[in-house]
Amino acid sequence: MTLSQIFYAITISEQGSFNKASEVLYISQPSLTEAIKELEKELHITIFNRSGRGVTLTSDGRDFISYARELYQQYNNIMEKYGENGRRKKKFAVSTQHYSFAVKSFVELVKKLNIDEYEFAIREQQTQQVIEDVSTLNSEIGILYLSDFNAALMSKVLRSSGVEFHKLIECDAYVYLWKGHPLAHHQSIGFDELAQYPCLSFEQGGSGSLYFAEEILTGFPYPRTIKATDRATMLNLMIGLNGYTLCSGIICEELNGSDYIAVPYEPDEAHPREKMVIGYITKKKMMLSVVGQLYIDELKKQLGVKNEDH
Protein backbone atom coordinates (compact mmCIF):
# COMPACT_ATOMS: atom_id res chain seq x y z
CA MET A 1 0.00 0.00 0.00
CA THR A 2 1.36 3.38 -1.01
CA LEU A 3 0.50 6.95 -0.09
CA SER A 4 -0.56 7.48 -3.70
CA GLN A 5 -3.09 4.64 -3.46
CA ILE A 6 -4.43 6.08 -0.21
CA PHE A 7 -4.81 9.52 -1.79
CA TYR A 8 -6.48 8.00 -4.86
CA ALA A 9 -9.05 6.21 -2.68
CA ILE A 10 -9.79 9.38 -0.67
CA THR A 11 -10.24 11.38 -3.87
CA ILE A 12 -12.60 8.81 -5.41
CA SER A 13 -14.72 8.82 -2.24
CA GLU A 14 -14.95 12.61 -2.42
CA GLN A 15 -15.67 12.81 -6.14
CA GLY A 16 -18.14 9.93 -6.25
CA SER A 17 -16.76 8.39 -9.43
CA PHE A 18 -13.54 7.07 -10.94
CA ASN A 19 -13.99 9.31 -13.97
CA LYS A 20 -14.20 12.54 -11.98
CA ALA A 21 -11.38 11.45 -9.70
CA SER A 22 -9.10 10.70 -12.67
CA GLU A 23 -9.68 14.23 -13.97
CA VAL A 24 -8.83 15.75 -10.60
CA LEU A 25 -5.76 13.53 -10.19
CA TYR A 26 -4.56 14.01 -13.79
CA ILE A 27 -4.14 10.27 -14.36
CA SER A 28 -5.92 7.91 -16.74
CA GLN A 29 -9.01 6.12 -15.50
CA PRO A 30 -7.57 2.65 -16.30
CA SER A 31 -4.47 3.43 -14.22
CA LEU A 32 -6.63 4.67 -11.35
CA THR A 33 -8.86 1.59 -11.53
CA GLU A 34 -5.86 -0.72 -11.51
CA ALA A 35 -4.32 1.07 -8.50
CA ILE A 36 -7.52 0.64 -6.48
CA LYS A 37 -7.87 -3.02 -7.52
CA GLU A 38 -4.34 -3.67 -6.25
CA LEU A 39 -5.12 -1.85 -3.00
CA GLU A 40 -8.32 -3.85 -2.44
CA LYS A 41 -6.49 -7.08 -3.21
CA GLU A 42 -3.73 -6.26 -0.73
CA LEU A 43 -6.20 -5.32 2.03
CA HIS A 44 -8.61 -8.21 1.26
CA ILE A 45 -11.61 -5.85 1.22
CA THR A 46 -13.83 -4.15 -1.32
CA ILE A 47 -13.64 -0.38 -0.83
CA PHE A 48 -16.15 0.78 -3.45
CA ASN A 49 -19.47 -0.41 -4.77
CA ARG A 50 -19.33 0.30 -8.51
CA SER A 51 -22.36 1.13 -10.64
CA GLY A 52 -23.19 3.04 -13.80
CA ARG A 53 -24.06 6.08 -11.67
CA GLY A 54 -20.71 6.19 -9.90
CA VAL A 55 -19.33 4.62 -6.75
CA THR A 56 -20.33 4.39 -3.10
CA LEU A 57 -18.34 3.20 -0.12
CA THR A 58 -18.87 -0.29 1.24
CA SER A 59 -19.01 -0.81 5.00
CA ASP A 60 -15.33 -1.80 4.96
CA GLY A 61 -14.68 1.12 2.65
CA ARG A 62 -16.12 3.65 5.10
CA ASP A 63 -13.85 2.35 7.85
CA PHE A 64 -10.85 2.33 5.53
CA ILE A 65 -11.43 5.89 4.29
CA SER A 66 -11.71 7.13 7.88
CA TYR A 67 -8.30 5.62 8.71
CA ALA A 68 -6.89 6.70 5.35
CA ARG A 69 -7.82 10.35 5.92
CA GLU A 70 -6.19 10.26 9.34
CA LEU A 71 -3.01 8.73 7.95
CA TYR A 72 -2.85 11.06 4.96
CA GLN A 73 -3.57 14.13 7.11
CA GLN A 74 -0.69 13.18 9.40
CA TYR A 75 1.55 12.79 6.35
CA ASN A 76 0.50 16.21 5.04
CA ASN A 77 1.08 17.79 8.45
CA ILE A 78 4.58 16.36 8.62
CA MET A 79 5.40 17.46 5.08
CA GLU A 80 3.97 20.92 5.70
CA LYS A 81 6.13 21.33 8.78
CA TYR A 82 9.34 19.65 7.62
CA GLY A 83 9.20 19.05 3.87
CA GLU A 84 9.51 21.25 0.83
CA ASN A 85 6.35 22.91 -0.43
CA GLY A 86 4.76 21.00 -3.28
CA ARG A 87 2.47 22.16 -6.05
CA ARG A 88 -0.63 20.45 -4.73
CA LYS A 89 -3.05 22.73 -2.92
CA LYS A 90 -3.19 22.22 0.83
CA LYS A 91 -6.59 21.74 2.46
CA PHE A 92 -7.82 23.27 5.68
CA ALA A 93 -11.36 23.06 7.03
CA VAL A 94 -13.11 24.06 10.24
CA SER A 95 -16.54 22.95 11.49
CA THR A 96 -18.17 25.06 14.16
CA GLN A 97 -21.30 25.76 16.07
CA HIS A 98 -22.77 29.13 15.10
CA TYR A 99 -20.08 31.43 16.52
CA SER A 100 -19.19 34.70 14.81
CA PHE A 101 -15.79 34.73 16.54
CA ALA A 102 -14.95 31.41 14.84
CA VAL A 103 -15.80 32.90 11.45
CA LYS A 104 -13.86 36.10 12.24
CA SER A 105 -10.82 34.02 13.21
CA PHE A 106 -11.12 32.13 9.94
CA VAL A 107 -11.28 35.41 7.99
CA GLU A 108 -8.13 36.68 9.68
CA LEU A 109 -6.35 33.38 9.02
CA VAL A 110 -7.15 33.43 5.30
CA LYS A 111 -5.93 37.05 5.06
CA LYS A 112 -2.51 35.95 6.30
CA LEU A 113 -2.10 33.15 3.76
CA ASN A 114 -1.90 32.87 0.01
CA ILE A 115 -5.42 31.71 -0.85
CA ASP A 116 -4.15 30.38 -4.21
CA GLU A 117 -2.20 27.70 -2.34
CA TYR A 118 -5.09 26.39 -0.24
CA GLU A 119 -8.55 24.90 -0.41
CA PHE A 120 -10.30 26.51 2.57
CA ALA A 121 -13.65 25.54 4.05
CA ILE A 122 -15.61 26.66 7.09
CA ARG A 123 -18.85 24.92 8.00
CA GLU A 124 -21.42 26.16 10.52
CA GLN A 125 -23.02 22.86 11.53
CA GLN A 126 -25.25 21.17 14.05
CA THR A 127 -23.29 19.96 17.06
CA GLN A 128 -23.33 16.28 16.10
CA GLN A 129 -22.12 17.14 12.60
CA VAL A 130 -19.23 19.20 14.02
CA ILE A 131 -18.12 16.13 15.97
CA GLU A 132 -18.56 13.83 12.98
CA ASP A 133 -16.61 16.17 10.67
CA VAL A 134 -13.61 16.10 13.01
CA SER A 135 -13.95 12.38 13.69
CA THR A 136 -13.81 11.62 9.96
CA LEU A 137 -11.21 14.36 9.31
CA ASN A 138 -13.57 16.17 7.00
CA SER A 139 -12.46 19.11 9.15
CA GLU A 140 -9.23 19.40 11.10
CA ILE A 141 -10.76 21.48 13.91
CA GLY A 142 -14.23 21.79 15.43
CA ILE A 143 -15.53 24.57 17.70
CA LEU A 144 -18.14 23.86 20.39
CA TYR A 145 -18.83 24.30 24.10
CA LEU A 146 -19.40 22.26 27.25
CA SER A 147 -21.51 23.17 30.29
CA ASP A 148 -22.51 21.62 33.61
CA PHE A 149 -25.66 20.35 31.91
CA ASN A 150 -24.14 18.68 28.85
CA ALA A 151 -20.54 17.92 29.91
CA ALA A 152 -21.03 14.29 30.95
CA LEU A 153 -22.90 13.22 27.82
CA MET A 154 -20.79 15.33 25.45
CA SER A 155 -17.55 13.98 26.90
CA LYS A 156 -18.81 10.44 26.35
CA VAL A 157 -19.77 11.25 22.74
CA LEU A 158 -16.40 12.87 22.08
CA ARG A 159 -14.50 9.88 23.46
CA SER A 160 -16.54 7.39 21.44
CA SER A 161 -15.95 9.51 18.32
CA GLY A 162 -12.18 9.47 18.82
CA VAL A 163 -11.85 13.22 19.34
CA GLU A 164 -10.62 15.31 22.26
CA PHE A 165 -11.70 18.67 23.68
CA HIS A 166 -9.28 21.54 24.31
CA LYS A 167 -10.50 24.37 26.53
CA LEU A 168 -10.14 27.93 25.26
CA ILE A 169 -12.21 30.10 27.60
CA GLU A 170 -14.87 29.92 30.31
CA CYS A 171 -17.81 32.34 30.05
CA ASP A 172 -20.82 33.44 32.04
CA ALA A 173 -24.21 33.44 30.36
CA TYR A 174 -25.54 36.45 28.47
CA VAL A 175 -28.87 37.25 26.89
CA TYR A 176 -28.33 38.18 23.25
CA LEU A 177 -30.99 40.44 21.68
CA TRP A 178 -31.39 43.44 19.43
CA LYS A 179 -30.90 46.97 20.78
CA GLY A 180 -34.58 47.85 20.26
CA HIS A 181 -35.77 45.01 22.50
CA PRO A 182 -37.79 46.14 25.56
CA LEU A 183 -35.21 44.52 27.87
CA ALA A 184 -32.12 45.84 26.08
CA HIS A 185 -31.65 48.73 28.55
CA HIS A 186 -31.54 46.42 31.60
CA GLN A 187 -28.26 45.93 33.45
CA SER A 188 -29.05 42.22 33.73
CA ILE A 189 -31.98 39.99 32.73
CA GLY A 190 -33.55 37.12 34.70
CA PHE A 191 -35.20 34.01 33.31
CA ASP A 192 -38.71 35.09 34.36
CA GLU A 193 -38.36 38.41 32.53
CA LEU A 194 -37.84 36.51 29.29
CA ALA A 195 -41.02 34.44 29.58
CA GLN A 196 -43.14 36.59 27.23
CA TYR A 197 -40.51 36.62 24.47
CA PRO A 198 -39.55 33.73 22.14
CA CYS A 199 -36.30 31.93 22.87
CA LEU A 200 -34.40 31.37 19.61
CA SER A 201 -32.30 28.24 19.28
CA PHE A 202 -30.40 26.49 16.52
CA GLU A 203 -32.13 23.32 15.36
CA GLN A 204 -30.24 20.16 16.29
CA GLY A 205 -32.64 17.31 15.57
CA GLY A 206 -32.23 13.69 16.54
CA SER A 207 -32.20 12.16 20.00
CA GLY A 208 -30.54 14.01 22.86
CA SER A 209 -30.96 17.34 21.10
CA LEU A 210 -31.18 19.15 24.45
CA TYR A 211 -27.63 18.03 25.23
CA PHE A 212 -26.37 19.07 21.80
CA ALA A 213 -28.04 22.50 21.98
CA GLU A 214 -25.85 25.54 21.38
CA GLU A 215 -27.75 27.57 23.97
CA ILE A 216 -27.30 27.10 27.71
CA LEU A 217 -30.02 26.45 30.32
CA THR A 218 -31.74 24.07 27.92
CA GLY A 219 -32.62 21.86 30.86
CA PHE A 220 -35.32 24.38 31.80
CA PRO A 221 -38.60 24.64 29.87
CA TYR A 222 -38.83 27.77 27.75
CA PRO A 223 -42.46 28.94 27.44
CA ARG A 224 -41.93 30.06 23.86
CA THR A 225 -39.33 28.72 21.44
CA ILE A 226 -38.48 29.13 17.77
CA LYS A 227 -35.79 27.10 16.03
CA ALA A 228 -33.59 28.36 13.21
CA THR A 229 -30.80 26.82 11.13
CA ASP A 230 -28.51 29.79 10.46
CA ARG A 231 -27.26 32.96 12.14
CA ALA A 232 -28.79 35.35 9.58
CA THR A 233 -32.29 34.01 10.25
CA MET A 234 -31.66 34.11 13.99
CA LEU A 235 -30.73 37.80 13.81
CA ASN A 236 -33.80 38.62 11.71
CA LEU A 237 -36.05 36.88 14.25
CA MET A 238 -34.50 38.91 17.04
CA ILE A 239 -35.65 42.11 15.37
CA GLY A 240 -38.94 40.91 13.91
CA LEU A 241 -40.23 39.04 16.96
CA ASN A 242 -38.19 40.47 19.85
CA GLY A 243 -36.58 37.07 20.18
CA TYR A 244 -33.50 36.32 22.25
CA THR A 245 -30.95 33.63 22.80
CA LEU A 246 -28.67 32.71 25.69
CA CYS A 247 -25.02 32.69 24.74
CA SER A 248 -21.44 33.38 25.79
CA GLY A 249 -21.67 37.13 25.22
CA ILE A 250 -18.75 36.96 22.78
CA ILE A 251 -20.06 38.79 19.74
CA CYS A 252 -18.48 40.18 16.59
CA GLU A 253 -20.04 43.44 15.43
CA GLU A 254 -17.99 43.35 12.25
CA LEU A 255 -19.90 40.26 11.09
CA ASN A 256 -23.23 40.48 12.94
CA GLY A 257 -23.66 44.24 12.78
CA SER A 258 -24.04 46.79 15.58
CA ASP A 259 -27.80 46.34 16.12
CA TYR A 260 -27.38 43.65 18.76
CA ILE A 261 -26.33 43.59 22.39
CA ALA A 262 -25.38 41.01 25.02
CA VAL A 263 -26.84 41.65 28.49
CA PRO A 264 -25.62 39.62 31.51
CA TYR A 265 -27.97 36.84 32.57
CA GLU A 266 -29.20 37.18 36.16
CA PRO A 267 -29.49 33.74 37.80
CA ASP A 268 -32.02 32.92 40.49
CA GLU A 269 -32.71 29.97 42.77
CA ALA A 270 -34.84 28.17 40.18
CA HIS A 271 -32.53 29.01 37.27
CA PRO A 272 -28.95 29.01 38.58
CA ARG A 273 -25.79 30.27 36.93
CA GLU A 274 -24.39 28.03 34.23
CA LYS A 275 -20.88 28.36 32.83
CA MET A 276 -19.98 27.85 29.18
CA VAL A 277 -16.57 26.33 28.46
CA ILE A 278 -15.77 27.12 24.84
CA GLY A 279 -13.06 25.07 23.18
CA TYR A 280 -11.99 23.22 20.08
CA ILE A 281 -11.90 19.54 19.24
CA THR A 282 -9.36 17.59 17.24
CA LYS A 283 -8.86 13.97 16.30
CA LYS A 284 -7.09 12.13 19.12
CA LYS A 285 -3.29 12.02 18.85
CA MET A 286 -3.39 14.11 15.69
CA MET A 287 -0.68 16.68 15.27
CA LEU A 288 -2.11 20.03 14.24
CA SER A 289 -1.02 21.31 10.85
CA VAL A 290 0.81 24.62 10.66
CA VAL A 291 -2.38 26.26 9.40
CA GLY A 292 -4.40 24.57 12.13
CA GLN A 293 -2.11 26.05 14.78
CA LEU A 294 -2.36 29.47 13.16
CA TYR A 295 -6.15 29.21 13.33
CA ILE A 296 -6.03 28.33 17.03
CA ASP A 297 -3.78 31.35 17.58
CA GLU A 298 -6.37 33.54 15.84
CA LEU A 299 -9.14 32.06 18.00
CA LYS A 300 -7.19 32.88 21.14
CA LYS A 301 -6.61 36.41 19.89
CA GLN A 302 -10.33 36.93 19.20
CA LEU A 303 -11.24 35.51 22.62
CA GLY A 304 -8.54 37.40 24.49
CA VAL A 305 -6.84 34.19 25.60
CA LYS A 306 -3.14 34.38 26.40
CA ASN A 307 -1.17 32.19 24.01
CA GLU A 308 1.30 30.40 26.25
CA ASP A 309 2.69 28.17 23.50
CA HIS A 310 4.05 31.03 21.38
N, C-alpha and C positions, 0 to 999 in steps of 0.2 A: 504494500500500500504506500502510495506516494502522496506528498502534499498536493500535487497537481490533481490527482484523482479525487482527493477530498474536496478541493475547491470546485472541481467540475460537478460533483454531486450536489454541493451546496447551491451552485448556480442553477442547476437544472430544477432543484426544488423551488427556487425563487421564481424562475421564469415559467415553470409549468409545462415546458416541452423541451425536447432535445433540439428541435430546430431553432427556437428562440435562443436557447443557451449557446448553441454553436455560433450564432451571430454575435452574441455578447463576448464570447471567449475568443473569437477570431480563429476557430479551428473547424475542420470539416465535420459534418454530422457523423459520417462513418467512423472517423477517428474517435469522436466523443463517445459514440455507442460502444465501440470496442473497449475503451478505457473503463467504462462503467461495468461492462460484462466481466472484465478481468477483476475488477474490484469486488463485484458480487460473488464471483467464483472463489476468490481468496477468503472472503468473510463468511462464505456458506450461507448467505441470506439473499433475498430479493429486496432491493431498495425501492424500486419503482414499479407501480402497476402501469403498463403501457396500453394505450388505446388510441383510436384515431383522433380523439379530441385532445390528446396530450398525455401527461403523466400525473399520477398521484402517488403519494408515499404509502408504502405498506406499513404495517404495525412495526416491523423491524426497521423499516426505513425511517420512521419518525424518531425512533430511539437513536439510530445511527446519526442522523442529521443533527440532533441535539448535541451529541458528543463531538461530532465533526466541527460544528460551529465553535464549540469551546476550544478544541484543539487548534483550529485555524486562527481564532482570535488571539490565543496565546502566542502563536507563531508571529502574527502581525505585530503584536505588542512588543515582542522581543526585537523584531526587525526594525520597528519604528524607533526603538530606543538605542539599539546598538548597530544596526545595519545601515547600508547606504540607501538613500531614497530611490525607490523605483518609479516606473512610469505609471503603474496602476494606481487609480484613485483610492485613497484611504476612505473607510467608512466610519462614521460616528453617529450614534443615535441615542436619544434620551426619551424615556417614557415617564410621564409625570401626572400626578393628580393636577387639578386645575389651579395652578399657582402662577401668578404673574411674575413673581421673582425668579421662577425657574425658566420662564421664557426670556425674561430680561437678561439673565445670566447666559443663556444660549446665544442671544443677539450679540452680547459683548464678546463672547468666545469667537463667533464667526467673523466679527470685525477684525480680530487679531490674526486670523489665518488667511491663507490664500484659498478662496472658495473654489478655484479651478482645480485644486489638488484633492478635494474631498467630496464625498457624497454625504451631506448632512441630513438628519431627520430629527424632528421633535414631535412627540405624539402626546396629546392630552387625552388620557384614557381613564376608564373605570379602574378602580383599585385592583381588582383581580387581574385585569389585562396588563397593568403595570408590572405586577409580579411575574406574570407569564412571559412578558416580553424580555425581562431580565433573565428569567430561568432558561429560556430558549436562546438567549443571546441575540434576539432580534434588536434589543437595545443593550448598550453596555451599562447604563446607569438608569435607575428608577428613583423618583422622588415621591415620598409619601410620609405619613405621620403615624405615631403611636400615641395612645392615651391610656389612662387608668382603665377605661371601659373596654377598649379593644386589644390591649397589649397582649394578654394571654393567648387569645385566639390567633391574632396576627402573627405572633412569634412562632406559633405552631405551624401556620401556613407557610411562613418564610422558610422555616427549617425543612419542611417536607418538599418545598420547591427548590431547595439547594441554593438559596440566596441568603445573604446576611445584611443586617441593618447597621448603618453607621450614623450615629447621632450628630446633628449639626447644631441645633438650638432648641431650647425649651421656652415655650410661650404661654402666657395667660390667654384666656378667651376674650374675644372682642365681638361686638355686634357690628356687622358690616351693612351699611345702608346708604341711601343717597342723601345728599345734603338738604333736600327739601322734605325729608321725612319728618313727621311730627315729633319724633323722639331724638332727632339729630342734635338738638341743642343741649341734651342732657349730659351731665358729667359722667354718668354711668347708667346702665340699663339693666333692670332685673327681668327674670323670666316671666313673671306675671304681667309686666308692662307690655310684653310682646304678644300676649294672647290674642289680641284682636287683629293682628297683622299676619300675613302668610309667611311661613318659614320656607325659604328656598333651599333646595338641596339638589346635588347632582345625582342623577339616576344611576343606580348600581346594578339592580336586577339580581336574580338568582337567590339562592338560600344564603342566610347570614348577612343580608345586605346591610343591616344595622351596624354590624361590626366592620364592614368595609366602607361605611359612609365617610365622606370627606369632612363632614361637619361634626363638631363635638356635641356632647349632651344628647346624643341620639337615643340613649336609654330612657329618656323621659318622653311622654307623649306630647307632641305638638298639636294644639287644637286645629291649626290650619297649615297645610303643607302643599307645596307645588314643586314638582321635580322638573329639572332641566338637564340638557345634555352638554351644553357648552357655556363658556363664560359670557359671551356676547348676549345670549338670551337671558342669562341670569341678571345681568346689569340692566337690561330693558325691563324686566319684571320688577326690579327694585324701584324704578321710576314709575312705571305704569300702575303698579298695584301696591306701592309702599311695602314691598317685600323686604326681607332681611335674611341674612345668613350668619351663622356663628363661625368665626374663623380665628386665625392666628393674629390678625391685626397687621400683618406684613403686606402692605399693598404697594403697587407700582403705578403712580399717577401717569407716568410716561406712556404706559400701555393701556390702562383702564380709564384714563381721563381724570379730571379733577372734580367731578361731580359726586364723588363718593367719600364716605368717611367711616373710620373705625372707632367705635365708642367702647370703652371698657365694659365688660360684662360684670354685673353685680351679683355675686352668688348669695343664696339664702339657705336656710336649713333644709328645705325640700329639694333645692337645686344647687348643690355645692360646687365649689371651684373645681375645674378640671383642666389639667395641664395638657398642652400639645407638645410632643417631642417630634420635631421635624428632622428628617434625615434622608439619607440616600441608601439604596440597596444595590448590591453587586453580586455577581455569581461567586459562590464560595471559592476561596483560594485562587481567584483570578487576579492577576496583576493588572492594575489600571494602565490603559494606554497613556501616552504623553498627552493626547488631546483630552482624555478622560480626566486626568489630573488637573489640567488647565480649567476644565469646566467646574470641577469641585472648588478650585481656587476662586472662580468667579462667583459661585454660589456663596461661599464664605464672605466674600466682599459685599455682596448684596445684602446678606443677613447680618453683617457686622460681627462676624465670627473671626477671632484671632487665628491666623494660620500659623500653627506651631511648627509645621513640617518644613516651611520655606521661610 
